[in-house]
């Protein structure tokens, strides 16, 4: 399987569809850790899909998809936004697709 960074838009979309289906099964069967892992990969795939059309704004605070938390962006490297989580005050990174915009 090619790396997400090497996939075409069509391949990324197919990978997202596959991950969404597997994630739904894991969620339905209450396999929370597997669900979270699959969804993290889904957000990474989506980040590669949108990287040419979405650039997080440095200093802006975004709500996070699927989380009751917000994130203030301090930088970006590749498809990852670096910043501070409101809930913990700790620095970390999230895929850009997790930022609600």
NUDREN-469285 format. One line per 10 residues: number of its first residue (from 1); for each residue x, y, z of N, C-alpha, C. Coordinates in Angstrom, 3 decimals. Each point is the difference from the previous one (the first is absolute). Layout:
! residues N
NUM) X Y Z X Y Z X Y Z; ...
! end
This chain:
! residues 101
1) 0.844 -1.178 0.000 -0.844 1.178 0.000 0.889 1.241 0.000; -0.282 0.959 -0.898 0.822 1.209 -0.046 -0.243 0.878 1.235; 0.941 0.873 0.281 -0.158 0.962 1.078 -1.107 0.984 -0.357; -0.678 0.536 1.005 -1.048 0.979 -0.260 0.542 1.174 -0.814; 1.227 0.410 0.295 0.597 1.136 -0.697 0.265 -0.277 -1.478; -0.021 -1.261 -0.395 0.259 -0.379 -1.391 -1.280 -0.304 -0.780; -1.141 0.009 0.683 -1.263 -0.370 -0.637 -0.584 1.147 -0.812; -0.719 -0.370 -1.063 -0.762 0.979 -0.775 -1.256 0.373 0.784; -0.693 1.026 -0.457 -1.249 0.397 0.667 -1.020 -1.144 -0.020; -0.038 -0.732 -1.088 -0.934 -1.121 -0.102 0.369 -1.107 0.989
11) 1.280 -0.283 0.115 0.458 -1.027 0.944 -0.258 0.436 1.437; 0.210 1.279 0.275 -0.276 0.506 1.353 -1.485 -0.133 0.320; -0.852 0.328 -0.951 -1.440 -0.110 0.238 -0.401 -1.457 0.234; 0.564 -0.921 -0.782 -0.297 -1.424 0.176 0.488 -0.477 1.375; 1.170 0.466 0.416 0.533 -0.366 1.314 -0.894 0.555 1.108; -0.471 1.219 -0.160 -0.910 0.582 0.992 -1.296 -0.794 0.092; -0.532 -0.416 -1.138 -1.224 -0.818 -0.005 0.230 -1.315 0.730; 1.133 -0.632 -0.276 0.325 -1.279 0.640 0.154 0.175 1.515; 0.698 1.032 0.397 0.208 0.257 1.423 -1.310 0.323 0.704; -0.875 0.754 -0.661 -1.297 0.351 0.590 -0.830 -1.267 0.227
21) -0.003 -0.897 -0.982 -0.751 -1.250 0.138 0.550 -0.848 1.142; 1.315 -0.167 0.040 0.615 -0.782 1.072 -0.222 0.666 1.351; 0.056 1.320 0.022 -0.230 0.732 1.242 -1.414 -0.186 0.507; -0.962 -0.015 -0.907 -1.392 -0.200 0.408 -0.194 -1.376 0.617; 0.621 -1.018 -0.590 -0.081 -1.357 0.553 0.626 -0.036 1.391; 1.170 0.587 0.145 0.683 0.019 1.305 -0.847 0.742 1.027; -0.606 1.113 -0.400 -0.854 0.765 0.919 -1.208 -0.831 0.415; -0.656 -0.616 -0.987 -1.182 -0.824 0.281 0.323 -1.163 0.928; 1.197 -0.539 -0.122 0.412 -1.135 0.828 0.715 0.452 1.278; -0.032 1.301 0.270 0.559 0.599 1.217 1.494 -0.271 0.177
31) 0.713 -0.004 -1.103 1.464 -0.113 0.041 0.562 1.419 -0.117; -0.025 0.705 1.130 0.302 1.429 0.023 1.416 0.335 -0.470; 0.985 -0.752 0.448 1.379 0.284 -0.382 0.189 -0.158 -1.505; -0.569 -1.054 -0.572 0.095 -0.213 -1.444 -0.714 1.112 -0.757; -1.176 0.392 0.507 -0.752 1.093 -0.628 0.823 1.283 -0.012; 0.596 0.341 1.133 0.793 1.229 0.086 1.207 -0.039 -0.934; 0.638 -1.155 -0.113 1.147 -0.152 -0.896 -0.426 0.183 -1.454; -1.096 -0.616 -0.390 -0.500 0.117 -1.364 -0.415 1.439 -0.318; -0.626 0.664 0.954 -0.417 1.374 -0.236 1.201 0.937 -0.074; 1.035 -0.257 0.762 1.210 0.822 -0.088 0.599 -0.118 -1.407
41) 0.041 -1.222 -0.524 0.518 -0.186 -1.359 -0.927 0.667 -1.025; -1.317 -0.051 0.250 -0.954 0.657 -0.890 0.282 1.499 -0.053; 0.220 0.609 1.164 0.300 1.438 0.033 1.331 0.311 -0.680; 0.958 -0.889 0.108 1.268 0.198 -0.717 -0.223 -0.051 -1.508; -0.773 -0.990 -0.455 -0.294 -0.111 -1.437 -0.728 1.251 -0.487; -0.991 0.455 0.763 -0.740 1.202 -0.387 0.929 1.210 -0.017; 0.952 0.048 0.928 0.950 1.112 0.042 0.819 0.065 -1.275; 0.424 -1.152 -0.496 0.738 -0.019 -1.267 -0.906 0.420 -1.155; -1.267 -0.341 0.094 -0.948 0.358 -1.053 -0.240 1.517 -0.052; -0.007 0.668 1.156 -0.321 1.433 0.044 1.220 0.901 0.133
51) 1.190 -0.564 0.056 1.204 0.806 0.292 0.245 1.129 -0.992; -0.472 -0.136 -1.233 0.208 1.062 -0.985 -1.051 1.099 0.092; -1.093 -0.251 0.723 -1.093 0.972 0.054 -0.224 0.590 1.383; 0.631 -0.546 1.037 -0.207 0.515 1.356 1.332 0.188 0.709; 0.223 1.213 0.449 1.180 0.336 0.804 -0.492 0.568 1.319; 0.294 -0.658 1.121 -0.421 0.550 1.290 0.630 1.375 0.233; -0.754 0.852 0.628 0.460 1.351 0.299 0.759 -0.011 1.328; 1.270 0.403 -0.013 0.814 0.050 1.205 -0.627 0.987 0.980; -0.144 -0.427 1.244 -0.594 0.844 1.035 -1.497 -0.166 0.147; -0.638 -0.646 -0.960 -1.450 -0.202 0.062 -0.320 -1.224 0.845
61) -1.117 0.076 0.730 -0.478 -1.126 0.789 -1.127 -0.685 -0.758; 0.138 -1.303 -0.176 -0.975 -0.815 -0.722 -0.645 -1.001 0.961; -1.267 -0.290 -0.210 -0.633 -1.133 0.665 0.531 -1.251 -0.691; 0.045 -1.114 0.728 0.505 -1.254 -0.559 -1.153 -0.933 -0.341; 0.087 -0.624 -1.163 -0.991 -1.003 -0.409 0.012 -1.162 1.000; -1.185 -0.472 0.337 -0.197 -1.171 0.858 0.583 0.143 1.406; 0.324 1.225 0.398 0.522 0.224 1.348 -0.644 1.246 0.577; -0.198 0.005 1.299 -0.513 1.179 0.680 1.192 0.810 0.487; 0.762 0.503 -0.937 1.220 0.716 0.321 0.279 0.995 -1.120; 0.841 0.963 0.299 0.454 0.934 -1.029 1.521 -0.009 -0.031
71) 0.534 0.582 -1.058 1.420 -0.117 -0.296 0.465 1.302 -0.628; 0.990 0.639 0.608 0.562 1.227 -0.550 1.254 -0.355 -0.783; -0.024 0.303 -1.285 1.090 -0.366 -0.910 1.193 0.939 0.199; 1.182 -0.625 0.187 1.241 0.771 0.110 0.939 -0.263 -1.178; -0.300 -1.022 -0.794 0.833 -0.317 -1.149 -0.564 -1.171 -0.776; 0.640 -0.297 -1.107 -0.420 -1.133 -0.833 1.233 -0.648 -0.605; -0.012 -1.308 -0.020 1.042 -0.763 -0.681 -0.706 -1.105 -0.774; 0.086 0.081 -1.313 -0.697 -0.977 -0.834 -1.500 0.121 0.193; -0.650 -1.115 0.299 -1.448 0.002 0.203 -0.368 0.058 1.480; 0.978 0.292 0.834 -0.234 0.084 1.438 0.043 1.453 0.458
81) -1.008 0.372 0.789 -0.015 1.319 0.628 0.537 -0.168 1.412; 0.918 0.848 0.382 0.555 0.007 1.351 -0.653 1.128 0.773; -0.220 -0.245 1.285 -0.609 1.045 0.803 -0.283 -0.461 1.416; -0.873 0.747 0.657 -0.327 -0.217 1.401 -1.460 -0.423 0.121; -0.221 -1.118 0.708 -1.363 -0.454 0.297 -0.547 0.817 1.164; -1.221 0.463 -0.150 -0.635 0.790 1.047 -0.171 -0.812 1.277; -0.413 -1.266 -0.127 -0.334 -0.813 1.171 1.193 -0.301 0.902; 1.185 -0.091 -0.584 1.175 -0.389 0.791 1.065 1.084 0.076; -0.024 0.935 -0.941 1.041 1.018 -0.067 1.311 -0.542 -0.540; -0.016 -1.247 -0.470 1.211 -0.640 -0.504 0.122 0.171 -1.507
91) 1.260 0.078 -0.452 0.258 0.085 -1.428 -0.076 -1.393 -0.613; -0.504 -0.054 -1.217 -0.093 -1.263 -0.717 -0.312 0.272 -1.453; -0.295 -1.058 -0.720 -0.315 0.119 -1.425 -1.260 -0.792 -0.314; -0.736 0.506 -0.973 -1.188 -0.696 -0.505 0.000 0.115 -1.527; -0.581 -0.979 -0.682 -0.140 0.118 -1.451 -0.858 1.227 -0.334; 0.351 0.715 -1.057 -0.722 1.227 -0.336 -1.489 -0.257 -0.259; -0.370 -1.195 -0.400 -1.404 -0.302 -0.263 -0.830 -0.032 1.284; 0.641 -0.060 1.155 -0.738 0.013 1.263 -0.412 1.420 0.400; 0.540 1.001 -0.654 -0.322 1.384 0.330 -1.290 0.397 -0.701; -1.014 0.362 0.763 -1.269 0.442 -0.610 0.217 1.391 -0.582
101) -0.330 0.131 -1.265 0.143 1.301 -0.657 -1.176 0.292 -0.896
! end
